[in-house]
Amino acid sequence: MKRINEIFESLQGEGFHTGTAAVFVRFSGCNLRCPFCDTQHETYTEMSEEDIARKVSQYKAPWVILTGGEPSLQATETLVERFHAWGKRVAMETNGTHAVPTNLDWLTLSPKEGKDPVLTQADEVKVVYQAGVDVERWCREIRADHYFLQPCSCRNTQEVVRYILEHPYWRLSLQTHKYIGIE
Ligand code: SF4
């Protein structure tokens, strides 16, 4: 059984797939305690993989986004296979401190300071920008096709813009869902 916080359909608000319709499967629980964590993920309902896949299949969105909390603590290759069987593509957003299923279609790695990732490769790296923290190490240590910097809870956007202008291999990721008032 998996501990599921919520399953809902919306548009991906952040990163490379911004604006794309997706079903979000939010797993409960995380192995980190980031001071800026603004995700309410602790409450949960226990669901079987079959029930999760059936629920997800009711939505039209082509993507399933496994998120949390920390989805890698619970997501398995068999769960990903079930989504594939319904014709979905599967993405995961992880802090990178734990191995992930090998059959994902997209991996977003959001490394957190103080807990180095075990993963060194991803489709995109998405870093929450905090002044004074060395974000360049993630370009050196993680191989990815896209590198995104994201303001911390929409607060330091101008600072992030200035940083990207000085380091233009980064791109800006905004939490657009917060700006337009969707989940
Ligand atoms: S890794 Fe993500 S979910 Fe976990 S505490 Fe940090 S911000 Fe929250």
Backbone and ligand atoms as CSV (ligand in chain L), in Angstrom:
chain,resi,resn,atom,element,x,y,z
A,1,MET,N,N,0.840,-1.201,0.000
A,1,MET,CA,C,0.000,0.000,0.000
A,1,MET,C,C,0.879,1.256,0.000
A,2,LYS,N,N,0.386,2.290,-0.655
A,2,LYS,CA,C,1.122,3.560,-0.735
A,2,LYS,C,C,0.382,4.616,0.075
A,3,ARG,N,N,1.171,5.495,0.675
A,3,ARG,CA,C,0.571,6.614,1.428
A,3,ARG,C,C,0.418,7.800,0.469
A,4,ILE,N,N,-0.833,8.098,0.101
A,4,ILE,CA,C,-1.113,9.132,-0.897
A,4,ILE,C,C,-1.773,10.330,-0.230
A,5,ASN,N,N,-1.180,11.471,-0.425
A,5,ASN,CA,C,-1.702,12.717,0.134
A,5,ASN,C,C,-2.853,13.243,-0.709
A,6,GLU,N,N,-2.662,13.265,-2.039
A,6,GLU,CA,C,-3.743,13.703,-2.928
A,6,GLU,C,C,-3.427,13.313,-4.363
A,7,ILE,N,N,-4.490,13.182,-5.155
A,7,ILE,CA,C,-4.376,12.962,-6.602
A,7,ILE,C,C,-5.305,13.972,-7.262
A,8,PHE,N,N,-4.765,14.783,-8.145
A,8,PHE,CA,C,-5.599,15.808,-8.779
A,8,PHE,C,C,-5.028,16.156,-10.149
A,9,GLU,N,N,-5.881,16.728,-10.986
A,9,GLU,CA,C,-5.460,17.153,-12.320
A,9,GLU,C,C,-5.280,18.665,-12.344
A,10,SER,N,N,-4.232,19.115,-12.986
A,10,SER,CA,C,-4.003,20.556,-13.114
A,10,SER,C,C,-3.012,20.768,-14.255
A,11,LEU,N,N,-2.461,21.985,-14.320
A,11,LEU,CA,C,-1.367,22.255,-15.257
A,11,LEU,C,C,-0.065,22.256,-14.471
A,12,GLN,N,N,0.975,21.684,-15.059
A,12,GLN,CA,C,2.286,21.783,-14.426
A,12,GLN,C,C,2.659,23.260,-14.346
A,13,GLY,N,N,2.978,23.736,-13.154
A,13,GLY,CA,C,3.241,25.156,-12.980
A,13,GLY,C,C,4.700,25.539,-13.138
A,14,GLU,N,N,5.620,24.563,-13.069
A,14,GLU,CA,C,7.038,24.890,-12.931
A,14,GLU,C,C,7.888,24.150,-13.972
A,15,GLY,N,N,9.053,24.711,-14.248
A,15,GLY,CA,C,10.050,23.984,-15.019
A,15,GLY,C,C,9.718,23.817,-16.493
A,16,PHE,N,N,10.357,22.837,-17.120
A,16,PHE,CA,C,10.303,22.659,-18.577
A,16,PHE,C,C,8.878,22.441,-19.080
A,17,HIS,N,N,8.062,21.700,-18.347
A,17,HIS,CA,C,6.715,21.354,-18.803
A,17,HIS,C,C,5.644,22.333,-18.321
A,18,THR,N,N,6.034,23.531,-17.967
A,18,THR,CA,C,5.064,24.535,-17.512
A,18,THR,C,C,3.922,24.673,-18.523
A,19,GLY,N,N,2.702,24.621,-17.997
A,19,GLY,CA,C,1.528,24.791,-18.861
A,19,GLY,C,C,0.952,23.494,-19.399
A,20,THR,N,N,1.615,22.384,-19.125
A,20,THR,CA,C,1.167,21.086,-19.648
A,20,THR,C,C,0.180,20.436,-18.672
A,21,ALA,N,N,-0.893,19.876,-19.223
A,21,ALA,CA,C,-1.874,19.189,-18.377
A,21,ALA,C,C,-1.263,17.930,-17.770
A,22,ALA,N,N,-1.513,17.731,-16.484
A,22,ALA,CA,C,-0.906,16.587,-15.799
A,22,ALA,C,C,-1.773,16.154,-14.624
A,23,VAL,N,N,-1.679,14.876,-14.308
A,23,VAL,CA,C,-2.279,14.375,-13.079
A,23,VAL,C,C,-1.174,14.300,-12.033
A,24,PHE,N,N,-1.379,14.965,-10.925
A,24,PHE,CA,C,-0.383,14.980,-9.862
A,24,PHE,C,C,-0.717,13.891,-8.842
A,25,VAL,N,N,0.251,13.039,-8.586
A,25,VAL,CA,C,0.110,12.043,-7.521
A,25,VAL,C,C,1.077,12.467,-6.421
A,26,ARG,N,N,0.507,12.987,-5.346
A,26,ARG,CA,C,1.354,13.500,-4.264
A,26,ARG,C,C,1.486,12.448,-3.167
A,27,PHE,N,N,2.701,11.934,-3.003
A,27,PHE,CA,C,2.975,10.959,-1.956
A,27,PHE,C,C,3.194,11.678,-0.637
A,28,SER,N,N,2.758,11.032,0.427
A,28,SER,CA,C,2.924,11.619,1.751
A,28,SER,C,C,4.307,11.276,2.307
A,29,GLY,N,N,4.902,12.231,3.020
A,29,GLY,CA,C,6.151,11.964,3.729
A,29,GLY,C,C,7.379,12.365,2.943
A,30,CYS,N,N,8.400,12.812,3.673
A,30,CYS,CA,C,9.674,13.208,3.073
A,30,CYS,C,C,10.780,12.905,4.063
A,31,ASN,N,N,11.971,12.591,3.539
A,31,ASN,CA,C,13.120,12.319,4.410
A,31,ASN,C,C,13.893,13.586,4.756
A,32,LEU,N,N,13.502,14.744,4.192
A,32,LEU,CA,C,14.170,16.017,4.506
A,32,LEU,C,C,13.201,16.955,5.226
A,33,ARG,N,N,13.744,17.996,5.796
A,33,ARG,CA,C,12.927,19.016,6.480
A,33,ARG,C,C,13.423,20.393,6.049
A,34,CYS,N,N,13.172,20.761,4.818
A,34,CYS,CA,C,13.661,22.045,4.305
A,34,CYS,C,C,12.915,23.193,4.995
A,35,PRO,N,N,13.637,24.234,5.400
A,35,PRO,CA,C,12.977,25.343,6.110
A,35,PRO,C,C,11.936,26.059,5.259
A,36,PHE,N,N,12.089,26.019,3.935
A,36,PHE,CA,C,11.147,26.735,3.063
A,36,PHE,C,C,10.046,25.830,2.524
A,37,CYS,N,N,9.961,24.600,3.015
A,37,CYS,CA,C,8.964,23.659,2.470
A,37,CYS,C,C,7.557,24.220,2.688
A,38,ASP,N,N,6.826,24.384,1.585
A,38,ASP,CA,C,5.467,24.929,1.689
A,38,ASP,C,C,4.432,23.916,1.199
A,39,THR,N,N,4.820,22.635,1.178
A,39,THR,CA,C,3.904,21.599,0.701
A,39,THR,C,C,3.266,20.876,1.881
A,40,GLN,N,N,1.949,20.871,1.913
A,40,GLN,CA,C,1.233,20.146,2.968
A,40,GLN,C,C,1.070,18.703,2.495
A,41,HIS,N,N,1.949,17.835,2.955
A,41,HIS,CA,C,1.920,16.472,2.406
A,41,HIS,C,C,1.829,15.388,3.478
A,42,GLU,N,N,1.689,15.758,4.736
A,42,GLU,CA,C,1.799,14.748,5.790
A,42,GLU,C,C,0.566,13.856,5.922
A,43,THR,N,N,-0.622,14.395,5.657
A,43,THR,CA,C,-1.813,13.553,5.783
A,43,THR,C,C,-1.887,12.585,4.597
A,44,TYR,N,N,-2.502,11.436,4.807
A,44,TYR,CA,C,-2.543,10.472,3.696
A,44,TYR,C,C,-3.694,9.488,3.814
A,45,THR,N,N,-3.981,8.890,2.661
A,45,THR,CA,C,-4.877,7.755,2.554
A,45,THR,C,C,-4.057,6.610,2.000
A,46,GLU,N,N,-4.249,5.413,2.502
A,46,GLU,CA,C,-3.523,4.271,1.956
A,46,GLU,C,C,-4.241,3.758,0.719
A,47,MET,N,N,-3.488,3.600,-0.366
A,47,MET,CA,C,-4.071,3.136,-1.630
A,47,MET,C,C,-3.173,2.072,-2.241
A,48,SER,N,N,-3.774,1.107,-2.910
A,48,SER,CA,C,-2.989,0.111,-3.647
A,48,SER,C,C,-2.516,0.724,-4.965
A,49,GLU,N,N,-1.490,0.122,-5.577
A,49,GLU,CA,C,-1.021,0.613,-6.874
A,49,GLU,C,C,-2.145,0.554,-7.908
A,50,GLU,N,N,-2.938,-0.499,-7.836
A,50,GLU,CA,C,-4.046,-0.658,-8.784
A,50,GLU,C,C,-5.058,0.489,-8.636
A,51,ASP,N,N,-5.389,0.817,-7.398
A,51,ASP,CA,C,-6.357,1.904,-7.167
A,51,ASP,C,C,-5.799,3.258,-7.621
A,52,ILE,N,N,-4.506,3.480,-7.381
A,52,ILE,CA,C,-3.879,4.742,-7.815
A,52,ILE,C,C,-3.950,4.855,-9.333
A,53,ALA,N,N,-3.584,3.760,-10.022
A,53,ALA,CA,C,-3.577,3.788,-11.489
A,53,ALA,C,C,-4.989,3.982,-12.034
A,54,ARG,N,N,-5.974,3.341,-11.391
A,54,ARG,CA,C,-7.352,3.481,-11.874
A,54,ARG,C,C,-7.835,4.920,-11.705
A,55,LYS,N,N,-7.515,5.505,-10.570
A,55,LYS,CA,C,-7.903,6.902,-10.324
A,55,LYS,C,C,-7.260,7.826,-11.375
A,56,VAL,N,N,-5.968,7.631,-11.618
A,56,VAL,CA,C,-5.247,8.463,-12.589
A,56,VAL,C,C,-5.832,8.309,-13.991
A,57,SER,N,N,-6.273,7.101,-14.314
A,57,SER,CA,C,-6.786,6.825,-15.668
A,57,SER,C,C,-8.071,7.595,-15.969
A,58,GLN,N,N,-8.727,8.109,-14.921
A,58,GLN,CA,C,-9.987,8.838,-15.138
A,58,GLN,C,C,-9.758,10.224,-15.728
A,59,TYR,N,N,-8.513,10.690,-15.707
A,59,TYR,CA,C,-8.209,12.032,-16.209
A,59,TYR,C,C,-7.642,11.956,-17.624
A,60,LYS,N,N,-7.863,13.033,-18.404
A,60,LYS,CA,C,-7.383,13.059,-19.792
A,60,LYS,C,C,-5.902,13.410,-19.919
A,61,ALA,N,N,-5.341,14.081,-18.918
A,61,ALA,CA,C,-3.980,14.610,-19.028
A,61,ALA,C,C,-2.987,13.524,-19.446
A,62,PRO,N,N,-2.068,13.860,-20.360
A,62,PRO,CA,C,-1.125,12.847,-20.853
A,62,PRO,C,C,0.006,12.517,-19.877
A,63,TRP,N,N,0.286,13.423,-18.963
A,63,TRP,CA,C,1.398,13.218,-18.032
A,63,TRP,C,C,0.889,12.885,-16.631
A,64,VAL,N,N,1.629,12.031,-15.945
A,64,VAL,CA,C,1.456,11.809,-14.508
A,64,VAL,C,C,2.713,12.353,-13.843
A,65,ILE,N,N,2.537,13.188,-12.834
A,65,ILE,CA,C,3.697,13.730,-12.126
A,65,ILE,C,C,3.705,13.173,-10.710
A,66,LEU,N,N,4.731,12.409,-10.400
A,66,LEU,CA,C,4.885,11.826,-9.075
A,66,LEU,C,C,5.652,12.831,-8.230
A,67,THR,N,N,5.005,13.302,-7.171
A,67,THR,CA,C,5.606,14.361,-6.376
A,67,THR,C,C,5.306,14.098,-4.902
A,68,GLY,N,N,5.606,15.073,-4.064
A,68,GLY,CA,C,5.397,14.833,-2.631
A,68,GLY,C,C,5.385,16.132,-1.865
A,69,GLY,N,N,5.960,15.947,-0.671
A,69,GLY,CA,C,6.758,14.871,-0.088
A,69,GLY,C,C,7.888,14.418,-0.995
A,70,GLU,N,N,8.359,13.201,-0.745
A,70,GLU,CA,C,9.428,12.643,-1.570
A,70,GLU,C,C,8.931,11.354,-2.217
A,71,PRO,N,N,8.583,11.409,-3.518
A,71,PRO,CA,C,7.954,10.249,-4.161
A,71,PRO,C,C,8.860,9.030,-4.294
A,72,SER,N,N,10.181,9.251,-4.343
A,72,SER,CA,C,11.073,8.102,-4.563
A,72,SER,C,C,11.065,7.127,-3.393
A,73,LEU,N,N,10.566,7.550,-2.238
A,73,LEU,CA,C,10.518,6.653,-1.076
A,73,LEU,C,C,9.453,5.574,-1.250
A,74,GLN,N,N,8.491,5.809,-2.170
A,74,GLN,CA,C,7.394,4.848,-2.312
A,74,GLN,C,C,7.132,4.381,-3.746
A,75,ALA,N,N,7.459,5.209,-4.729
A,75,ALA,CA,C,7.116,4.860,-6.117
A,75,ALA,C,C,7.966,3.687,-6.609
A,76,THR,N,N,7.354,2.795,-7.363
A,76,THR,CA,C,8.047,1.604,-7.865
A,76,THR,C,C,7.919,1.522,-9.387
A,77,GLU,N,N,8.731,0.647,-9.965
A,77,GLU,CA,C,8.637,0.439,-11.410
A,77,GLU,C,C,7.289,-0.169,-11.801
A,78,THR,N,N,6.725,-0.989,-10.952
A,78,THR,CA,C,5.418,-1.589,-11.300
A,78,THR,C,C,4.332,-0.517,-11.321
A,79,LEU,N,N,4.430,0.465,-10.443
A,79,LEU,CA,C,3.440,1.556,-10.475
A,79,LEU,C,C,3.584,2.353,-11.776
A,80,VAL,N,N,4.823,2.649,-12.146
A,80,VAL,CA,C,5.060,3.374,-13.403
A,80,VAL,C,C,4.526,2.571,-14.588
A,81,GLU,N,N,4.740,1.259,-14.561
A,81,GLU,CA,C,4.215,0.390,-15.632
A,81,GLU,C,C,2.697,0.480,-15.732
A,82,ARG,N,N,2.046,0.561,-14.586
A,82,ARG,CA,C,0.570,0.655,-14.601
A,82,ARG,C,C,0.127,1.952,-15.288
A,83,PHE,N,N,0.829,3.039,-15.020
A,83,PHE,CA,C,0.483,4.310,-15.695
A,83,PHE,C,C,0.746,4.199,-17.198
A,84,HIS,N,N,1.869,3.582,-17.542
A,84,HIS,CA,C,2.178,3.382,-18.971
A,84,HIS,C,C,1.074,2.579,-19.653
A,85,ALA,N,N,0.548,1.582,-18.950
A,85,ALA,CA,C,-0.503,0.733,-19.541
A,85,ALA,C,C,-1.762,1.538,-19.858
A,86,TRP,N,N,-1.959,2.656,-19.141
A,86,TRP,CA,C,-3.089,3.551,-19.423
A,86,TRP,C,C,-2.699,4.629,-20.432
A,87,GLY,N,N,-1.515,4.531,-21.015
A,87,GLY,CA,C,-1.079,5.460,-22.056
A,87,GLY,C,C,-0.500,6.759,-21.532
A,88,LYS,N,N,-0.154,6.792,-20.240
A,88,LYS,CA,C,0.402,8.023,-19.654
A,88,LYS,C,C,1.925,8.021,-19.730
A,89,ARG,N,N,2.484,9.216,-19.809
A,89,ARG,CA,C,3.915,9.387,-19.584
A,89,ARG,C,C,4.122,9.795,-18.130
A,90,VAL,N,N,5.238,9.404,-17.576
A,90,VAL,CA,C,5.396,9.534,-16.124
A,90,VAL,C,C,6.642,10.347,-15.789
A,91,ALA,N,N,6.432,11.398,-15.015
A,91,ALA,CA,C,7.529,12.245,-14.539
A,91,ALA,C,C,7.609,12.152,-13.018
A,92,MET,N,N,8.806,12.391,-12.501
A,92,MET,CA,C,8.965,12.438,-11.049
A,92,MET,C,C,9.744,13.675,-10.662
A,93,GLU,N,N,9.331,14.288,-9.548
A,93,GLU,CA,C,10.069,15.413,-8.968
A,93,GLU,C,C,10.662,14.925,-7.660
A,94,THR,N,N,12.000,14.882,-7.600
A,94,THR,CA,C,12.648,14.260,-6.445
A,94,THR,C,C,13.753,15.151,-5.897
A,95,ASN,N,N,14.045,14.959,-4.594
A,95,ASN,CA,C,15.203,15.658,-4.025
A,95,ASN,C,C,16.502,14.900,-4.330
A,96,GLY,N,N,16.406,13.724,-4.940
A,96,GLY,CA,C,17.587,13.019,-5.435
A,96,GLY,C,C,18.364,12.225,-4.406
A,97,THR,N,N,17.837,12.087,-3.203
A,97,THR,CA,C,18.583,11.406,-2.145
A,97,THR,C,C,18.310,9.909,-2.115
A,98,HIS,N,N,17.522,9.425,-3.067
A,98,HIS,CA,C,17.086,8.028,-3.042
A,98,HIS,C,C,16.976,7.570,-4.500
A,99,ALA,N,N,17.233,6.299,-4.771
A,99,ALA,CA,C,17.112,5.792,-6.141
A,99,ALA,C,C,15.678,5.954,-6.642
A,100,VAL,N,N,15.536,6.093,-7.960
A,100,VAL,CA,C,14.201,6.281,-8.552
A,100,VAL,C,C,13.913,5.123,-9.510
A,101,PRO,N,N,12.636,4.882,-9.857
A,101,PRO,CA,C,12.322,3.835,-10.833
A,101,PRO,C,C,13.063,4.092,-12.143
A,102,THR,N,N,13.499,3.012,-12.806
A,102,THR,CA,C,14.310,3.169,-14.014
A,102,THR,C,C,13.460,3.438,-15.255
A,103,ASN,N,N,12.138,3.266,-15.148
A,103,ASN,CA,C,11.293,3.393,-16.342
A,103,ASN,C,C,10.519,4.721,-16.408
A,104,LEU,N,N,11.010,5.736,-15.697
A,104,LEU,CA,C,10.381,7.064,-15.783
A,104,LEU,C,C,10.620,7.676,-17.161
A,105,ASP,N,N,9.718,8.575,-17.573
A,105,ASP,CA,C,9.888,9.280,-18.848
A,105,ASP,C,C,10.541,10.643,-18.664
A,106,TRP,N,N,10.539,11.137,-17.449
A,106,TRP,CA,C,11.128,12.462,-17.186
A,106,TRP,C,C,11.493,12.537,-15.708
A,107,LEU,N,N,12.694,13.067,-15.457
A,107,LEU,CA,C,13.119,13.206,-14.059
A,107,LEU,C,C,13.507,14.653,-13.776
A,108,THR,N,N,12.865,15.225,-12.778
A,108,THR,CA,C,13.213,16.559,-12.285
A,108,THR,C,C,13.928,16.385,-10.958
A,109,LEU,N,N,15.152,16.862,-10.909
A,109,LEU,CA,C,15.944,16.734,-9.680
A,109,LEU,C,C,16.055,18.103,-9.021
A,110,SER,N,N,15.570,18.184,-7.793
A,110,SER,CA,C,15.644,19.429,-7.017
A,110,SER,C,C,16.509,19.187,-5.791
A,111,PRO,N,N,17.827,19.334,-5.961
A,111,PRO,CA,C,18.728,19.040,-4.834
A,111,PRO,C,C,18.555,20.057,-3.721
A,112,LYS,N,N,18.756,19.602,-2.509
A,112,LYS,CA,C,18.605,20.474,-1.346
A,112,LYS,C,C,19.934,20.569,-0.601
A,113,GLU,N,N,20.251,21.780,-0.172
A,113,GLU,CA,C,21.494,22.040,0.538
A,113,GLU,C,C,21.537,21.205,1.823
A,114,GLY,N,N,22.708,20.603,2.103
A,114,GLY,CA,C,22.865,19.862,3.347
A,114,GLY,C,C,22.545,18.388,3.232
A,115,LYS,N,N,21.983,17.972,2.113
A,115,LYS,CA,C,21.692,16.545,1.922
A,115,LYS,C,C,21.990,16.218,0.461
A,116,ASP,N,N,23.225,15.820,0.190
A,116,ASP,CA,C,23.653,15.630,-1.193
A,116,ASP,C,C,22.868,14.518,-1.873
A,117,PRO,N,N,22.511,14.722,-3.138
A,117,PRO,CA,C,21.788,13.680,-3.870
A,117,PRO,C,C,22.686,12.488,-4.189
A,118,VAL,N,N,22.073,11.318,-4.320
A,118,VAL,CA,C,22.798,10.144,-4.813
A,118,VAL,C,C,22.679,10.075,-6.329
A,119,LEU,N,N,21.708,10.800,-6.886
A,119,LEU,CA,C,21.526,10.827,-8.334
A,119,LEU,C,C,22.440,11.887,-8.944
A,120,THR,N,N,23.006,11.592,-10.112
A,120,THR,CA,C,23.906,12.545,-10.759
A,120,THR,C,C,23.447,12.892,-12.169
A,121,GLN,N,N,22.242,12.447,-12.546
A,121,GLN,CA,C,21.747,12.680,-13.897
A,121,GLN,C,C,20.237,12.890,-13.840
A,122,ALA,N,N,19.744,13.822,-14.683
A,122,ALA,CA,C,18.306,14.091,-14.700
A,122,ALA,C,C,17.967,14.758,-16.031
A,123,ASP,N,N,16.688,14.872,-16.336
A,123,ASP,CA,C,16.288,15.649,-17.508
A,123,ASP,C,C,16.383,17.129,-17.197
A,124,GLU,N,N,15.909,17.523,-16.017
A,124,GLU,CA,C,16.054,18.918,-15.603
A,124,GLU,C,C,16.461,18.986,-14.137
A,125,VAL,N,N,17.254,20.016,-13.856
A,125,VAL,CA,C,17.597,20.356,-12.479
A,125,VAL,C,C,16.822,21.612,-12.142
A,126,LYS,N,N,16.176,21.609,-10.988
A,126,LYS,CA,C,15.392,22.786,-10.578
A,126,LYS,C,C,15.794,23.129,-9.144
A,127,VAL,N,N,16.415,24.284,-9.003
A,127,VAL,CA,C,16.967,24.661,-7.704
A,127,VAL,C,C,16.213,25.864,-7.153
A,128,VAL,N,N,15.761,25.761,-5.928
A,128,VAL,CA,C,15.170,26.909,-5.244
A,128,VAL,C,C,16.317,27.819,-4.818
A,129,TYR,N,N,16.288,29.060,-5.334
A,129,TYR,CA,C,17.412,29.974,-5.130
A,129,TYR,C,C,17.350,30.647,-3.767
A,130,GLN,N,N,18.451,30.567,-3.040
A,130,GLN,CA,C,18.576,31.274,-1.764
A,130,GLN,C,C,19.899,32.023,-1.764
A,131,ALA,N,N,19.866,33.284,-1.412
A,131,ALA,CA,C,21.071,34.119,-1.437
A,131,ALA,C,C,22.172,33.481,-0.602
A,132,GLY,N,N,23.392,33.535,-1.158
A,132,GLY,CA,C,24.544,33.054,-0.407
A,132,GLY,C,C,24.786,31.558,-0.531
A,133,VAL,N,N,23.870,30.851,-1.158
A,133,VAL,CA,C,24.051,29.400,-1.326
A,133,VAL,C,C,24.658,29.140,-2.705
A,134,ASP,N,N,25.687,28.283,-2.757
A,134,ASP,CA,C,26.370,27.965,-4.013
A,134,ASP,C,C,25.491,27.071,-4.873
A,135,VAL,N,N,24.838,27.654,-5.892
A,135,VAL,CA,C,24.009,26.838,-6.783
A,135,VAL,C,C,24.826,26.272,-7.946
A,136,GLU,N,N,26.020,26.831,-8.173
A,136,GLU,CA,C,26.840,26.371,-9.306
A,136,GLU,C,C,27.271,24.917,-9.157
A,137,ARG,N,N,27.378,24.460,-7.920
A,137,ARG,CA,C,27.819,23.072,-7.719
A,137,ARG,C,C,26.877,22.088,-8.397
A,138,TRP,N,N,25.590,22.473,-8.508
A,138,TRP,CA,C,24.630,21.533,-9.098
A,138,TRP,C,C,24.850,21.399,-10.607
A,139,CYS,N,N,25.377,22.449,-11.243
A,139,CYS,CA,C,25.733,22.338,-12.667
A,139,CYS,C,C,26.934,21.420,-12.842
A,140,ARG,N,N,27.851,21.474,-11.885
A,140,ARG,CA,C,29.048,20.627,-11.977
A,140,ARG,C,C,28.732,19.167,-11.640
A,141,GLU,N,N,27.865,18.973,-10.675
A,141,GLU,CA,C,27.694,17.628,-10.106
A,141,GLU,C,C,26.532,16.838,-10.709
A,142,ILE,N,N,25.611,17.523,-11.388
A,142,ILE,CA,C,24.460,16.817,-11.966
A,142,ILE,C,C,24.401,17.105,-13.461
A,143,ARG,N,N,24.396,16.048,-14.259
A,143,ARG,CA,C,24.282,16.196,-15.710
A,143,ARG,C,C,22.804,16.265,-16.077
A,144,ALA,N,N,22.419,17.313,-16.804
A,144,ALA,CA,C,21.014,17.491,-17.167
A,144,ALA,C,C,20.920,18.275,-18.465
A,145,ASP,N,N,19.752,18.202,-19.099
A,145,ASP,CA,C,19.527,18.965,-20.334
A,145,ASP,C,C,19.094,20.396,-20.034
A,146,HIS,N,N,18.508,20.624,-18.866
A,146,HIS,CA,C,17.958,21.940,-18.533
A,146,HIS,C,C,18.258,22.246,-17.066
A,147,TYR,N,N,18.652,23.512,-16.832
A,147,TYR,CA,C,18.941,23.947,-15.465
A,147,TYR,C,C,18.044,25.143,-15.138
A,148,PHE,N,N,17.195,24.978,-14.148
A,148,PHE,CA,C,16.251,26.027,-13.764
A,148,PHE,C,C,16.553,26.534,-12.360
A,149,LEU,N,N,16.457,27.852,-12.209
A,149,LEU,CA,C,16.482,28.467,-10.880
A,149,LEU,C,C,15.090,28.986,-10.587
A,150,GLN,N,N,14.637,28.754,-9.382
A,150,GLN,CA,C,13.275,29.133,-9.018
A,150,GLN,C,C,13.297,30.000,-7.771
A,151,PRO,N,N,12.587,31.126,-7.793
A,151,PRO,CA,C,12.493,31.946,-6.583
A,151,PRO,C,C,11.910,31.139,-5.432
A,152,CYS,N,N,12.281,31.538,-4.226
A,152,CYS,CA,C,11.824,30.838,-3.022
A,152,CYS,C,C,10.433,31.351,-2.658
A,153,SER,N,N,9.399,30.546,-2.913
A,153,SER,CA,C,8.004,30.912,-2.628
A,153,SER,C,C,7.648,32.281,-3.217
A,154,CYS,N,N,8.090,32.559,-4.438
A,154,CYS,CA,C,7.786,33.774,-5.218
A,154,CYS,C,C,8.358,35.049,-4.579
A,155,ARG,N,N,9.280,34.945,-3.620
A,155,ARG,CA,C,9.686,36.139,-2.856
A,155,ARG,C,C,10.893,36.866,-3.446
A,156,ASN,N,N,11.885,36.148,-3.971
A,156,ASN,CA,C,13.147,36.791,-4.376
A,156,ASN,C,C,13.342,36.765,-5.892
A,157,THR,N,N,12.271,37.001,-6.619
A,157,THR,CA,C,12.306,36.857,-8.078
A,157,THR,C,C,13.345,37.776,-8.719
A,158,GLN,N,N,13.389,39.047,-8.310
A,158,GLN,CA,C,14.333,39.989,-8.938
A,158,GLN,C,C,15.779,39.560,-8.718
A,159,GLU,N,N,16.051,39.036,-7.552
A,159,GLU,CA,C,17.390,38.537,-7.241
A,159,GLU,C,C,17.749,37.372,-8.171
A,160,VAL,N,N,16.787,36.496,-8.426
A,160,VAL,CA,C,17.016,35.347,-9.309
A,160,VAL,C,C,17.245,35.834,-10.741
A,161,VAL,N,N,16.469,36.822,-11.168
A,161,VAL,CA,C,16.643,37.379,-12.517
A,161,VAL,C,C,18.065,37.928,-12.670
A,162,ARG,N,N,18.514,38.699,-11.682
A,162,ARG,CA,C,19.867,39.267,-11.758
A,162,ARG,C,C,20.917,38.150,-11.821
A,163,TYR,N,N,20.723,37.101,-11.038
A,163,TYR,CA,C,21.685,35.999,-11.017
A,163,TYR,C,C,21.753,35.320,-12.387
A,164,ILE,N,N,20.583,35.104,-12.999
A,164,ILE,CA,C,20.565,34.420,-14.301
A,164,ILE,C,C,21.222,35.275,-15.379
A,165,LEU,N,N,21.035,36.591,-15.307
A,165,LEU,CA,C,21.682,37.463,-16.288
A,165,LEU,C,C,23.203,37.355,-16.194
A,166,GLU,N,N,23.720,37.086,-15.002
A,166,GLU,CA,C,25.164,36.891,-14.814
A,166,GLU,C,C,25.591,35.460,-15.137
A,167,HIS,N,N,24.673,34.528,-15.076
A,167,HIS,CA,C,24.985,33.094,-15.273
A,167,HIS,C,C,23.931,32.515,-16.217
A,168,PRO,N,N,24.004,32.863,-17.511
A,168,PRO,CA,C,22.862,32.642,-18.404
A,168,PRO,C,C,22.624,31.211,-18.864
A,169,TYR,N,N,23.369,30.265,-18.361
A,169,TYR,CA,C,23.032,28.861,-18.651
A,169,TYR,C,C,21.877,28.401,-17.776
A,170,TRP,N,N,21.527,29.187,-16.736
A,170,TRP,CA,C,20.322,28.925,-15.942
A,170,TRP,C,C,19.119,29.544,-16.638
A,171,ARG,N,N,17.930,28.963,-16.388
A,171,ARG,CA,C,16.675,29.556,-16.852
A,171,ARG,C,C,15.769,29.776,-15.648
A,172,LEU,N,N,14.858,30.720,-15.807
A,172,LEU,CA,C,13.943,31.042,-14.717
A,172,LEU,C,C,12.763,30.069,-14.709
A,173,SER,N,N,12.461,29.537,-13.551
A,173,SER,CA,C,11.240,28.750,-13.360
A,173,SER,C,C,10.378,29.474,-12.333
A,174,LEU,N,N,9.188,29.855,-12.754
A,174,LEU,CA,C,8.250,30.504,-11.828
A,174,LEU,C,C,7.180,29.507,-11.407
A,175,GLN,N,N,6.688,29.670,-10.206
A,175,GLN,CA,C,5.571,28.820,-9.760
A,175,GLN,C,C,4.280,29.438,-10.301
A,176,THR,N,N,4.073,29.245,-11.616
A,176,THR,CA,C,2.980,29.962,-12.294
A,176,THR,C,C,1.611,29.600,-11.730
A,177,HIS,N,N,1.463,28.403,-11.199
A,177,HIS,CA,C,0.170,28.008,-10.622
A,177,HIS,C,C,-0.216,28.927,-9.463
A,178,LYS,N,N,0.796,29.437,-8.733
A,178,LYS,CA,C,0.489,30.354,-7.629
A,178,LYS,C,C,0.045,31.718,-8.155
A,179,TYR,N,N,0.609,32.134,-9.288
A,179,TYR,CA,C,0.248,33.436,-9.846
A,179,TYR,C,C,-1.155,33.431,-10.429
A,180,ILE,N,N,-1.596,32.280,-10.964
A,180,ILE,CA,C,-2.914,32.262,-11.605
A,180,ILE,C,C,-3.968,31.574,-10.742
A,181,GLY,N,N,-3.574,31.183,-9.522
A,181,GLY,CA,C,-4.551,30.686,-8.562
A,181,GLY,C,C,-5.114,29.311,-8.871
A,182,ILE,N,N,-4.257,28.409,-9.404
A,182,ILE,CA,C,-4.693,27.023,-9.556
A,182,ILE,C,C,-3.846,26.150,-8.656
A,183,GLU,N,N,-4.276,24.920,-8.464
A,183,GLU,CA,C,-3.608,24.050,-7.519
A,183,GLU,C,C,-2.233,23.617,-8.040
L,1,SF4,S1,S,12.587,17.914,-0.115
L,1,SF4,FE1,FE,10.725,18.980,-0.861
L,1,SF4,S2,S,8.992,18.016,0.230
L,1,SF4,FE2,FE,10.876,17.427,1.313
L,1,SF4,S3,S,11.034,18.956,2.961
L,1,SF4,FE3,FE,12.278,19.697,1.223
L,1,SF4,S4,S,10.885,21.056,0.049
L,1,SF4,FE4,FE,9.597,19.800,1.440
